[in-house]
Amino acid sequence: METGIETFFDHFPLTKQELKSYSSLGLAYIGDCVFELFVRTMVVTKGNDRASHYHKKTIGFVNAAAQTKMMNRIKPLLTEEEMAVFRRGKNAKSASPAKNQSLHDYHYATGFEALMGYLYLSGQKERLGNLLAVCFAGEEGEEE
């Protein structure tokens, strides 16, 4: 009997053909998780602190306005394929409305998350890391 982790590694990374079958919102769903895990890791590894402080620092980055700002930083660096993934995510019709965010930022953030999900699922860890480094360039100490 296979365990979940064996199944995971058997099907990861996904091929380009497999990725094309995923909806933009499916890519954004996993991209949201990948991005938040990255941010939480970044916040926690800056030093021991209380969980409430970690949370406060994290939400400074994991919101539509911040993700829009980051997307604008990396947009000039994207390949045509990456831009297509972003546009698909940005234009996706979501069942849940934007909460406490502008509709523009909400759509941009969905595109950003779709891109993060695409890079993660396609196994492009180095590319994902390089783009995230650009996203956070100059952010040291700004999250407080």
PyMOL commands that place a pseudoatom at each C-alpha (Angstrom):
pseudoatom trace, name=CA, resn=MET, resi=1, chain=A, elem=C, hetatm=0, pos=[0.000, 0.000, 0.000]
pseudoatom trace, name=CA, resn=GLU, resi=2, chain=A, elem=C, hetatm=0, pos=[1.352, 3.407, -0.981]
pseudoatom trace, name=CA, resn=THR, resi=3, chain=A, elem=C, hetatm=0, pos=[1.586, 6.212, 1.537]
pseudoatom trace, name=CA, resn=GLY, resi=4, chain=A, elem=C, hetatm=0, pos=[0.729, 9.770, 0.642]
pseudoatom trace, name=CA, resn=ILE, resi=5, chain=A, elem=C, hetatm=0, pos=[4.362, 10.854, 0.537]
pseudoatom trace, name=CA, resn=GLU, resi=6, chain=A, elem=C, hetatm=0, pos=[5.299, 8.142, -1.986]
pseudoatom trace, name=CA, resn=THR, resi=7, chain=A, elem=C, hetatm=0, pos=[2.432, 9.236, -4.205]
pseudoatom trace, name=CA, resn=PHE, resi=8, chain=A, elem=C, hetatm=0, pos=[3.570, 12.838, -3.842]
pseudoatom trace, name=CA, resn=PHE, resi=9, chain=A, elem=C, hetatm=0, pos=[7.085, 12.122, -5.039]
pseudoatom trace, name=CA, resn=ASP, resi=10, chain=A, elem=C, hetatm=0, pos=[5.850, 9.896, -7.865]
pseudoatom trace, name=CA, resn=HIS, resi=11, chain=A, elem=C, hetatm=0, pos=[3.873, 12.792, -9.355]
pseudoatom trace, name=CA, resn=PHE, resi=12, chain=A, elem=C, hetatm=0, pos=[6.085, 15.767, -8.566]
pseudoatom trace, name=CA, resn=PRO, resi=13, chain=A, elem=C, hetatm=0, pos=[7.108, 17.897, -10.364]
pseudoatom trace, name=CA, resn=LEU, resi=14, chain=A, elem=C, hetatm=0, pos=[4.280, 18.021, -12.849]
pseudoatom trace, name=CA, resn=THR, resi=15, chain=A, elem=C, hetatm=0, pos=[4.930, 18.060, -16.577]
pseudoatom trace, name=CA, resn=LYS, resi=16, chain=A, elem=C, hetatm=0, pos=[4.037, 21.077, -18.709]
pseudoatom trace, name=CA, resn=GLN, resi=17, chain=A, elem=C, hetatm=0, pos=[1.169, 19.073, -20.196]
pseudoatom trace, name=CA, resn=GLU, resi=18, chain=A, elem=C, hetatm=0, pos=[-0.176, 18.224, -16.722]
pseudoatom trace, name=CA, resn=LEU, resi=19, chain=A, elem=C, hetatm=0, pos=[0.152, 21.846, -15.606]
pseudoatom trace, name=CA, resn=LYS, resi=20, chain=A, elem=C, hetatm=0, pos=[-1.895, 23.046, -18.586]
pseudoatom trace, name=CA, resn=SER, resi=21, chain=A, elem=C, hetatm=0, pos=[-4.820, 20.978, -17.323]
pseudoatom trace, name=CA, resn=TYR, resi=22, chain=A, elem=C, hetatm=0, pos=[-4.915, 22.834, -13.980]
pseudoatom trace, name=CA, resn=SER, resi=23, chain=A, elem=C, hetatm=0, pos=[-7.139, 25.844, -13.533]
pseudoatom trace, name=CA, resn=SER, resi=24, chain=A, elem=C, hetatm=0, pos=[-5.614, 29.184, -12.656]
pseudoatom trace, name=CA, resn=LEU, resi=25, chain=A, elem=C, hetatm=0, pos=[-7.413, 29.091, -9.330]
pseudoatom trace, name=CA, resn=GLY, resi=26, chain=A, elem=C, hetatm=0, pos=[-5.953, 25.638, -8.646]
pseudoatom trace, name=CA, resn=LEU, resi=27, chain=A, elem=C, hetatm=0, pos=[-2.472, 27.046, -9.249]
pseudoatom trace, name=CA, resn=ALA, resi=28, chain=A, elem=C, hetatm=0, pos=[-3.285, 30.056, -7.049]
pseudoatom trace, name=CA, resn=TYR, resi=29, chain=A, elem=C, hetatm=0, pos=[-4.547, 27.747, -4.299]
pseudoatom trace, name=CA, resn=ILE, resi=30, chain=A, elem=C, hetatm=0, pos=[-1.208, 25.966, -3.983]
pseudoatom trace, name=CA, resn=GLY, resi=31, chain=A, elem=C, hetatm=0, pos=[0.722, 29.171, -4.731]
pseudoatom trace, name=CA, resn=ASP, resi=32, chain=A, elem=C, hetatm=0, pos=[-0.917, 30.887, -1.763]
pseudoatom trace, name=CA, resn=CYS, resi=33, chain=A, elem=C, hetatm=0, pos=[0.329, 28.095, 0.479]
pseudoatom trace, name=CA, resn=VAL, resi=34, chain=A, elem=C, hetatm=0, pos=[3.840, 28.085, -1.019]
pseudoatom trace, name=CA, resn=PHE, resi=35, chain=A, elem=C, hetatm=0, pos=[4.158, 31.854, -0.650]
pseudoatom trace, name=CA, resn=GLU, resi=36, chain=A, elem=C, hetatm=0, pos=[2.862, 31.859, 2.925]
pseudoatom trace, name=CA, resn=LEU, resi=37, chain=A, elem=C, hetatm=0, pos=[5.216, 29.028, 3.880]
pseudoatom trace, name=CA, resn=PHE, resi=38, chain=A, elem=C, hetatm=0, pos=[8.116, 30.994, 2.402]
pseudoatom trace, name=CA, resn=VAL, resi=39, chain=A, elem=C, hetatm=0, pos=[7.128, 34.138, 4.318]
pseudoatom trace, name=CA, resn=ARG, resi=40, chain=A, elem=C, hetatm=0, pos=[6.584, 32.254, 7.587]
pseudoatom trace, name=CA, resn=THR, resi=41, chain=A, elem=C, hetatm=0, pos=[9.968, 30.575, 7.191]
pseudoatom trace, name=CA, resn=MET, resi=42, chain=A, elem=C, hetatm=0, pos=[11.627, 33.918, 6.502]
pseudoatom trace, name=CA, resn=VAL, resi=43, chain=A, elem=C, hetatm=0, pos=[9.970, 35.510, 9.551]
pseudoatom trace, name=CA, resn=VAL, resi=44, chain=A, elem=C, hetatm=0, pos=[10.721, 32.635, 11.948]
pseudoatom trace, name=CA, resn=THR, resi=45, chain=A, elem=C, hetatm=0, pos=[14.348, 32.268, 10.879]
pseudoatom trace, name=CA, resn=LYS, resi=46, chain=A, elem=C, hetatm=0, pos=[15.043, 35.912, 11.706]
pseudoatom trace, name=CA, resn=GLY, resi=47, chain=A, elem=C, hetatm=0, pos=[14.985, 34.942, 15.384]
pseudoatom trace, name=CA, resn=ASN, resi=48, chain=A, elem=C, hetatm=0, pos=[12.911, 33.492, 18.164]
pseudoatom trace, name=CA, resn=ASP, resi=49, chain=A, elem=C, hetatm=0, pos=[9.815, 35.530, 18.980]
pseudoatom trace, name=CA, resn=ARG, resi=50, chain=A, elem=C, hetatm=0, pos=[6.231, 35.175, 20.141]
pseudoatom trace, name=CA, resn=ALA, resi=51, chain=A, elem=C, hetatm=0, pos=[3.735, 33.628, 17.749]
pseudoatom trace, name=CA, resn=SER, resi=52, chain=A, elem=C, hetatm=0, pos=[1.659, 36.811, 17.741]
pseudoatom trace, name=CA, resn=HIS, resi=53, chain=A, elem=C, hetatm=0, pos=[4.691, 38.778, 16.548]
pseudoatom trace, name=CA, resn=TYR, resi=54, chain=A, elem=C, hetatm=0, pos=[5.362, 36.212, 13.823]
pseudoatom trace, name=CA, resn=HIS, resi=55, chain=A, elem=C, hetatm=0, pos=[1.755, 36.533, 12.697]
pseudoatom trace, name=CA, resn=LYS, resi=56, chain=A, elem=C, hetatm=0, pos=[1.865, 40.334, 12.644]
pseudoatom trace, name=CA, resn=LYS, resi=57, chain=A, elem=C, hetatm=0, pos=[5.026, 40.297, 10.525]
pseudoatom trace, name=CA, resn=THR, resi=58, chain=A, elem=C, hetatm=0, pos=[3.632, 37.637, 8.204]
pseudoatom trace, name=CA, resn=ILE, resi=59, chain=A, elem=C, hetatm=0, pos=[0.367, 39.417, 7.420]
pseudoatom trace, name=CA, resn=GLY, resi=60, chain=A, elem=C, hetatm=0, pos=[2.407, 42.434, 6.347]
pseudoatom trace, name=CA, resn=PHE, resi=61, chain=A, elem=C, hetatm=0, pos=[3.502, 40.356, 3.351]
pseudoatom trace, name=CA, resn=VAL, resi=62, chain=A, elem=C, hetatm=0, pos=[0.649, 37.893, 2.833]
pseudoatom trace, name=CA, resn=ASN, resi=63, chain=A, elem=C, hetatm=0, pos=[-2.034, 40.267, 1.611]
pseudoatom trace, name=CA, resn=ALA, resi=64, chain=A, elem=C, hetatm=0, pos=[-3.219, 41.418, -1.787]
pseudoatom trace, name=CA, resn=ALA, resi=65, chain=A, elem=C, hetatm=0, pos=[-1.661, 44.905, -1.634]
pseudoatom trace, name=CA, resn=ALA, resi=66, chain=A, elem=C, hetatm=0, pos=[1.781, 43.553, -0.706]
pseudoatom trace, name=CA, resn=GLN, resi=67, chain=A, elem=C, hetatm=0, pos=[1.568, 40.826, -3.338]
pseudoatom trace, name=CA, resn=THR, resi=68, chain=A, elem=C, hetatm=0, pos=[0.601, 43.409, -5.982]
pseudoatom trace, name=CA, resn=LYS, resi=69, chain=A, elem=C, hetatm=0, pos=[3.685, 45.439, -5.064]
pseudoatom trace, name=CA, resn=MET, resi=70, chain=A, elem=C, hetatm=0, pos=[5.847, 42.310, -5.328]
pseudoatom trace, name=CA, resn=MET, resi=71, chain=A, elem=C, hetatm=0, pos=[4.278, 41.317, -8.646]
pseudoatom trace, name=CA, resn=ASN, resi=72, chain=A, elem=C, hetatm=0, pos=[5.111, 44.733, -10.059]
pseudoatom trace, name=CA, resn=ARG, resi=73, chain=A, elem=C, hetatm=0, pos=[8.747, 44.225, -8.988]
pseudoatom trace, name=CA, resn=ILE, resi=74, chain=A, elem=C, hetatm=0, pos=[9.125, 40.900, -10.772]
pseudoatom trace, name=CA, resn=LYS, resi=75, chain=A, elem=C, hetatm=0, pos=[6.919, 41.546, -13.805]
pseudoatom trace, name=CA, resn=PRO, resi=76, chain=A, elem=C, hetatm=0, pos=[9.777, 42.898, -15.993]
pseudoatom trace, name=CA, resn=LEU, resi=77, chain=A, elem=C, hetatm=0, pos=[11.776, 39.721, -15.275]
pseudoatom trace, name=CA, resn=LEU, resi=78, chain=A, elem=C, hetatm=0, pos=[9.122, 37.206, -16.297]
pseudoatom trace, name=CA, resn=THR, resi=79, chain=A, elem=C, hetatm=0, pos=[9.284, 34.984, -19.350]
pseudoatom trace, name=CA, resn=GLU, resi=80, chain=A, elem=C, hetatm=0, pos=[6.384, 34.950, -21.815]
pseudoatom trace, name=CA, resn=GLU, resi=81, chain=A, elem=C, hetatm=0, pos=[5.216, 31.659, -20.306]
pseudoatom trace, name=CA, resn=GLU, resi=82, chain=A, elem=C, hetatm=0, pos=[5.297, 33.069, -16.763]
pseudoatom trace, name=CA, resn=MET, resi=83, chain=A, elem=C, hetatm=0, pos=[3.430, 36.201, -17.875]
pseudoatom trace, name=CA, resn=ALA, resi=84, chain=A, elem=C, hetatm=0, pos=[0.763, 33.999, -19.457]
pseudoatom trace, name=CA, resn=VAL, resi=85, chain=A, elem=C, hetatm=0, pos=[0.326, 32.125, -16.157]
pseudoatom trace, name=CA, resn=PHE, resi=86, chain=A, elem=C, hetatm=0, pos=[0.082, 35.433, -14.269]
pseudoatom trace, name=CA, resn=ARG, resi=87, chain=A, elem=C, hetatm=0, pos=[-2.503, 36.826, -16.714]
pseudoatom trace, name=CA, resn=ARG, resi=88, chain=A, elem=C, hetatm=0, pos=[-4.597, 33.654, -16.518]
pseudoatom trace, name=CA, resn=GLY, resi=89, chain=A, elem=C, hetatm=0, pos=[-4.598, 33.906, -12.722]
pseudoatom trace, name=CA, resn=LYS, resi=90, chain=A, elem=C, hetatm=0, pos=[-5.328, 37.630, -12.730]
pseudoatom trace, name=CA, resn=ASN, resi=91, chain=A, elem=C, hetatm=0, pos=[-8.284, 37.160, -15.064]
pseudoatom trace, name=CA, resn=ALA, resi=92, chain=A, elem=C, hetatm=0, pos=[-9.743, 34.110, -13.292]
pseudoatom trace, name=CA, resn=LYS, resi=93, chain=A, elem=C, hetatm=0, pos=[-13.245, 34.482, -11.926]
pseudoatom trace, name=CA, resn=SER, resi=94, chain=A, elem=C, hetatm=0, pos=[-13.194, 33.663, -8.218]
pseudoatom trace, name=CA, resn=ALA, resi=95, chain=A, elem=C, hetatm=0, pos=[-16.264, 32.597, -6.270]
pseudoatom trace, name=CA, resn=SER, resi=96, chain=A, elem=C, hetatm=0, pos=[-15.108, 34.511, -3.193]
pseudoatom trace, name=CA, resn=PRO, resi=97, chain=A, elem=C, hetatm=0, pos=[-14.998, 38.311, -3.328]
pseudoatom trace, name=CA, resn=ALA, resi=98, chain=A, elem=C, hetatm=0, pos=[-12.064, 40.467, -2.258]
pseudoatom trace, name=CA, resn=LYS, resi=99, chain=A, elem=C, hetatm=0, pos=[-12.097, 41.039, 1.492]
pseudoatom trace, name=CA, resn=ASN, resi=100, chain=A, elem=C, hetatm=0, pos=[-10.702, 44.375, 2.699]
pseudoatom trace, name=CA, resn=GLN, resi=101, chain=A, elem=C, hetatm=0, pos=[-8.674, 44.698, -0.509]
pseudoatom trace, name=CA, resn=SER, resi=102, chain=A, elem=C, hetatm=0, pos=[-9.203, 46.551, -3.753]
pseudoatom trace, name=CA, resn=LEU, resi=103, chain=A, elem=C, hetatm=0, pos=[-10.518, 44.431, -6.608]
pseudoatom trace, name=CA, resn=HIS, resi=104, chain=A, elem=C, hetatm=0, pos=[-7.399, 45.337, -8.628]
pseudoatom trace, name=CA, resn=ASP, resi=105, chain=A, elem=C, hetatm=0, pos=[-5.053, 44.125, -5.887]
pseudoatom trace, name=CA, resn=TYR, resi=106, chain=A, elem=C, hetatm=0, pos=[-7.134, 41.002, -5.341]
pseudoatom trace, name=CA, resn=HIS, resi=107, chain=A, elem=C, hetatm=0, pos=[-6.881, 40.040, -9.027]
pseudoatom trace, name=CA, resn=TYR, resi=108, chain=A, elem=C, hetatm=0, pos=[-3.165, 40.847, -9.155]
pseudoatom trace, name=CA, resn=ALA, resi=109, chain=A, elem=C, hetatm=0, pos=[-2.551, 38.785, -6.022]
pseudoatom trace, name=CA, resn=THR, resi=110, chain=A, elem=C, hetatm=0, pos=[-4.422, 35.855, -7.557]
pseudoatom trace, name=CA, resn=GLY, resi=111, chain=A, elem=C, hetatm=0, pos=[-2.168, 36.097, -10.613]
pseudoatom trace, name=CA, resn=PHE, resi=112, chain=A, elem=C, hetatm=0, pos=[0.900, 36.308, -8.371]
pseudoatom trace, name=CA, resn=GLU, resi=113, chain=A, elem=C, hetatm=0, pos=[-0.209, 33.229, -6.422]
pseudoatom trace, name=CA, resn=ALA, resi=114, chain=A, elem=C, hetatm=0, pos=[-0.944, 31.341, -9.653]
pseudoatom trace, name=CA, resn=LEU, resi=115, chain=A, elem=C, hetatm=0, pos=[2.612, 32.079, -10.780]
pseudoatom trace, name=CA, resn=MET, resi=116, chain=A, elem=C, hetatm=0, pos=[4.023, 30.900, -7.439]
pseudoatom trace, name=CA, resn=GLY, resi=117, chain=A, elem=C, hetatm=0, pos=[1.959, 27.705, -7.714]
pseudoatom trace, name=CA, resn=TYR, resi=118, chain=A, elem=C, hetatm=0, pos=[3.031, 27.114, -11.298]
pseudoatom trace, name=CA, resn=LEU, resi=119, chain=A, elem=C, hetatm=0, pos=[6.727, 27.470, -10.501]
pseudoatom trace, name=CA, resn=TYR, resi=120, chain=A, elem=C, hetatm=0, pos=[6.396, 25.232, -7.462]
pseudoatom trace, name=CA, resn=LEU, resi=121, chain=A, elem=C, hetatm=0, pos=[4.408, 22.483, -9.174]
pseudoatom trace, name=CA, resn=SER, resi=122, chain=A, elem=C, hetatm=0, pos=[6.733, 22.502, -12.183]
pseudoatom trace, name=CA, resn=GLY, resi=123, chain=A, elem=C, hetatm=0, pos=[9.712, 21.984, -9.870]
pseudoatom trace, name=CA, resn=GLN, resi=124, chain=A, elem=C, hetatm=0, pos=[11.378, 25.294, -10.772]
pseudoatom trace, name=CA, resn=LYS, resi=125, chain=A, elem=C, hetatm=0, pos=[12.705, 25.863, -7.252]
pseudoatom trace, name=CA, resn=GLU, resi=126, chain=A, elem=C, hetatm=0, pos=[15.681, 27.956, -8.301]
pseudoatom trace, name=CA, resn=ARG, resi=127, chain=A, elem=C, hetatm=0, pos=[13.543, 30.248, -10.456]
pseudoatom trace, name=CA, resn=LEU, resi=128, chain=A, elem=C, hetatm=0, pos=[10.973, 30.558, -7.673]
pseudoatom trace, name=CA, resn=GLY, resi=129, chain=A, elem=C, hetatm=0, pos=[13.735, 31.442, -5.208]
pseudoatom trace, name=CA, resn=ASN, resi=130, chain=A, elem=C, hetatm=0, pos=[15.240, 34.029, -7.539]
pseudoatom trace, name=CA, resn=LEU, resi=131, chain=A, elem=C, hetatm=0, pos=[11.895, 35.765, -8.073]
pseudoatom trace, name=CA, resn=LEU, resi=132, chain=A, elem=C, hetatm=0, pos=[11.112, 35.706, -4.343]
pseudoatom trace, name=CA, resn=ALA, resi=133, chain=A, elem=C, hetatm=0, pos=[14.529, 37.265, -3.653]
pseudoatom trace, name=CA, resn=VAL, resi=134, chain=A, elem=C, hetatm=0, pos=[13.559, 40.147, -5.956]
pseudoatom trace, name=CA, resn=CYS, resi=135, chain=A, elem=C, hetatm=0, pos=[10.153, 40.387, -4.259]
pseudoatom trace, name=CA, resn=PHE, resi=136, chain=A, elem=C, hetatm=0, pos=[11.797, 40.857, -0.878]
pseudoatom trace, name=CA, resn=ALA, resi=137, chain=A, elem=C, hetatm=0, pos=[14.766, 42.981, -1.933]
pseudoatom trace, name=CA, resn=GLY, resi=138, chain=A, elem=C, hetatm=0, pos=[14.838, 46.022, 0.322]
pseudoatom trace, name=CA, resn=GLU, resi=139, chain=A, elem=C, hetatm=0, pos=[12.167, 44.641, 2.659]
pseudoatom trace, name=CA, resn=GLU, resi=140, chain=A, elem=C, hetatm=0, pos=[14.525, 44.086, 5.606]
pseudoatom trace, name=CA, resn=GLY, resi=141, chain=A, elem=C, hetatm=0, pos=[13.041, 45.743, 8.655]
pseudoatom trace, name=CA, resn=GLU, resi=142, chain=A, elem=C, hetatm=0, pos=[10.017, 47.100, 6.751]
pseudoatom trace, name=CA, resn=GLU, resi=143, chain=A, elem=C, hetatm=0, pos=[7.599, 44.503, 8.058]
pseudoatom trace, name=CA, resn=GLU, resi=144, chain=A, elem=C, hetatm=0, pos=[7.236, 46.072, 11.497]
for i in range(1, 144): cmd.bond("trace and resi %d" % i, "trace and resi %d" % (i + 1))
show_as sticks, trace
zoom trace
